[in-house]
Amino acid sequence: MPRVEQTDWLETFVAVIDHGSFSGAARALHRAQSRVSTHVASLEKALGGTLVDRSHRPIGPTELGTAFLPHARAVLDALERGAEAVDAHTGTPRGRVVIGCHPSVSAGFLPTVLAAVHAEHPFVRVELTEHTTPDLVSGIGAGRFHIAIHSLAADPPSDDLQSVHLWTERFVAVVPPDHPILRAMPDRPDEGLHGGEQPGTAPQADMAQEGLPPRVLAEHPVIAIAQPGAAADPDAGGALSAWGLEIPLAWQSEQPQSVVNLARAGLGVGVLNGLAAAVSDTCGMVVVPVGTVAEGRLVAATRDRRAATSPSVDVVYRTILATPPPQGMQPARGDLPTRLAPDGRP
């Protein structure tokens, strides 16, 4: 029988596959990249075969690695459940909770959540991993995170998942103050919709303000969030579709700040969700709502019904549900059919 001497080897192997690189795994695990490589090599030696295909980017599992991966996850999950059982017995949660989310959520919402968790449960370790909407929905189902905070722009969660609507945020356009699209505003935006003087001080677009007519976007190059070689992210893409617009993106990036900077350079109209604009440096830019609140982005917290009960995951999930949405976001009205009980369980 192959002898796997350290569970760290398993954790490192899983992280390499999940992050698609040795460097990404090193950052996530706070380990030197050389140590990550050594762990994977030691595991491959113990099992007698190559687990990681290093010839492609992003790297992925070999056929042998694909066969072994679910077993590695199962071992790590079993260890976590054992630790959680001890926590439940002692009444002191000490587990690890992985939250998958959008960059805007990790910057504009989760700091408040994590501060509250740490104040009440200092031994709970929370790790954040940032992804786009499709990766978040698939990742929670595949067990890569315990909790996902994501938009509901993609297909509704499957019956295996439970989601709680947290807030709704409008889409906004980000443009220089002299951009011609601003002439289409019902009322010219006041100074309150200009970016702040310092990075991160940009105010939210007023949820109650009448929005820019979406049809005028078709008259300008559009910049939005998208993965390389793909159409717009489901958030922006879903909004454009709801507005009856079929506009190919002129420019795209996976980072909201890059969308703002491209718009700042005069390359087009940046289209973002409100929270993404709020956490970006929009100094010297104008941020105006587009469309109506009803056409905005619904943000939800999701967890897997099939996952074993975890005191640490429960306390983090409850804190997420109890934390008010970021400033300028419209709180949920309980309009999702897949709400959870107050304790975060079915």
N, C-alpha and C positions, 0 to 999 in steps of 0.2 A: 504493500500500500504506500503511495506517495506520502511523504512527510512534509506537511506545511507547518513550519515551525513558528510562524508569527502571524497573528491576525492582521497586523499592519500590512503584510504583503497583499492580503485580500482587499483591504481598504484602498490601498494605492492602485491596485489593478482596476478596481471599479471606478475610481476617480479618473484614471487615465482614459478609460472608455467613455465616461460621461462627459468629460471636458474636451475630448478629441485631441489631446496633446499631453506630453509629459510636462511641459511648462505650465499649462493650465491646471493640471493636477497638483503640481508643486505649489502654485499660488493658493489653491483651494485648501490644501492640507497644511500649509505653512511649513513646508519641508524644502530642503535644497533639491534642485532638479536631479543632481547626481544620486541622491538618496532614493528618489522616486525610481530612477532607472535601475538602481541596485535591487530594490524591492521586486520590481517586475521580473528582472532577470533571475532572481532567486526563486521566485514562484515558478517561472518557466522551467528552471532546472529541476525543481522538486517534482513537477508534473511530467517532465520529459518531453516537452513540446513547446512550440511558439504560440503564445496567446495573443500577441499584439502585432498587427500588420503595420510595420513602420514605413512601408513604401508609398503610402498615400497620405494626403493632408485634406481634411483632418484624418488622423489615424483612427483605426477601428479594430475590432476583434477579428482574429483569424477564425477559421471554421472550428478549431479546437477552443479558441477563446469564447466563441458564441455558445458552445456547448457548456463551458464551465461557468460563464457569467451568472446565470440564475442561481447556481449553487453557491457562488461566492456571496451574492446578495443575501441568500437565505441564511448563511452562517452569520453574517453581520447583523441581519435583522433579528436572529435568534439571540445573539448576545445583547442587543439593545432591549429586547423584550425581557430578558433575564434581569438586566439592570433596572428596568422599569418595575418589575415585580418587587424588587428590593425597595425601590422608592415608594411604591404603594404601601408596603409594609411599614416603612419608617415614617411616611408622611412627608418626605422631603424630596421633591422631584429633582433629579440630577441628569436627566437625559439630554440627548442632542436632537434638535429640531431643525430641519432644513426647509426653508421657505423659498419657493420659486416665485419670481415676480417681475414686473416691468421695471426698467430703470427709474421711471418717474415715481413709482410706488416706493421703491427702496430709499429714494431720496426725500420724498415729500410726505410719506405717511408712516413708514416703519420705524424711524427713529423714536417717535413718540411711543409706539407700541413696545419696542424693545426696552426703553427706559422703564416703562411700567412693569414689564415682566421681570427685569433685573431687580427692581426695588422689592418685589414680593417673592421672587424665586431666584436668588442670586446664583444657584448652582445649575440652572438650566442654561444650556449652551445653544444659541440660535445662530444658524449660518444662512446667509443670503446668497442666492444665485440668480442672475438676471438673464432673462430670455424674452423672445418675442411671443406673441399670443399662441401660434401653433405649437411651439415647443413647450409652452407652459401646460397646455391642455393635454398633450401627449405625455409629458413628463410626470404629471400627477398620477395618470393611469398606469404608467410603467413603474411607479414606485421610486422615481428619482428624487422626489421631494415629499415631505409629509403634508405640506400645505401649499397651495398655489393661490396667488392673488392676481387676477387677470381680467381682461375684458371678456364680455360675452359676445364678441363680434363673430367668433367662429361658431361651428355647430354647437348646439346645446350640450352640456355635459351628459355622458351616458348614465344609465340607471345605476352604474356602480359608483358614481360620484354624487356628492351632495354639495350644493352651492348656496351661499347666502349673499344676496345683493347688498353691497356696502354703500355705494353712492353712484350718482350719474354725473358725468362731466361733459360740458359742451366742447365741440371742436372749435379751434380758433385759427385765424390767419395771422401770420407774423410777417410784417413788411416794414420797410423804412417809412419815415413820416411823410415823405413826398410821393409815395407810390400811388399811381392813378386808380388802383382798385378802391381806395378809400372814398372816392367820389360816389361810390355806389351805396355807401352807408346811409340809412334813413336819417340819422343825425351824425354829423361828423364827430368822431371820438374825442372826448376831452382829454385833459392831461393825465387823468387817472388811468388811462389805458396805455400810457407810454411805459416803457421799461424803466426800472429804477436806475439810480446813479451808480449803484454798486452791484456786482454779480449776485444773483440770487434774490434781489429785492423786487423783481418784477411782480406787479399786482396781478390778481386773477382777472380775467375778463368777467364783467358783470353778468351773472347768470340771468338776471331779469332784463338785460338790455336787448333790444331788438337786434337780431343778428344780420350780418352781411348776407345778401341773397346768394345762395350757393351757385346759381347759374353763372355768376360773373367770374367764377374760377376758370371757366372754360376759355376765357379771353386772355389768360396769362399762363406762363409756364408754372407748373406745380411741383413743389418739393415736398416729399413726405418720407415717412419711415418705410423701409423695405429692405429685404435681404438681397445680397448681390444676385443678379440674374433673375429676380422674381418680380412679380407685380407688387403693388402696394400692400403693405401689411393689412391683415383683415380689418383692423380698426379704421384706417383711412380709406381702404378699399371699400369696406362696407358702407361708410358714410357717403362716398362718391356715388356708389350704386343706389343708395337710398335717395340721393338727390337727383337721380336720373342722369348722371354724368358719366361718360366714358372718356376719361382723359388719361393718356399715357403720362407717366411721370417724366418730367424733364430732368430731374436730379433726385437722387435718393441716398439715404444713409440709414444705418441702424441706430444712430445716436441722435437724440433730440437736439443737443447743442449744435451738432453739425448742420442740421436742418436750419436752425436759426442763423448760423454763420453764412450758409449759402444764400439765404434770403438777404442777409445784411450786405453781401457782396453784389446784390442786384441781379441774381440769377433767376429769381422767380418769387412766387408766393409760398411761404412755408405753411403747411397745414399740419397741425399737431392737436392732440388732445389737451385739454386745459391744464392738467397737472404737469404734463411734460413741459409746457411753455413756462409754467410757474417756477419750476426748479431749474430752468435754464437761464443763462445770462442774456436777457433781452434789452440790455442797456442801449438806449438810443433807437429802439424799435417801437412799433405800434402793434399791440396785440388786441385783435377784435374778434368777437364771437362770430361763428358762421352757422347759419341755420337756426333751428330751435332746440330747446332743451330735450324735447321728445326724440330728436334725431341724434342725441348725444351718445356717449360711450357709457355703457353699464359696466361697473367694476364689481367683481364678486370674489369671495373667498371660498375655496373649494378644498375638500379633503375626500379621501377614498373611503367609501362605506365598508370595504372589505378589510381595511387595515385593523390590526389588533388595537384594543384600547391602550392608550399611552397617557399617563398622567402629565408628562411634559408637553406632549402635543396638545392635550386638552387645555392646559392653562394658557398656552400661547394662542390657541384658537379662540378661547373665550375672551382674551384680551383684545384680539383683533376685532371681534364683534362688538366689544364694549367701547372701543376707541372712536371718537367722533371723526367724520371724514375731514380731509384737509380743507382749509379755508377756501370758500368759493365753490365747493362741490355740493351738489344737491343730495341730502341724505336719502337713503333708501326708504321706500314706502311699503316694504313688505310685499312687493308685487311679483316675486318669483315663486313658482310652485314648489321649489325644492329647498325651502327653508329648513333649518335645523332647530332642534330644541335648544333652550337657553344654555345648556351645558355643552353644546357643540356636538352632541351625539344624535342619532336618529330619534 
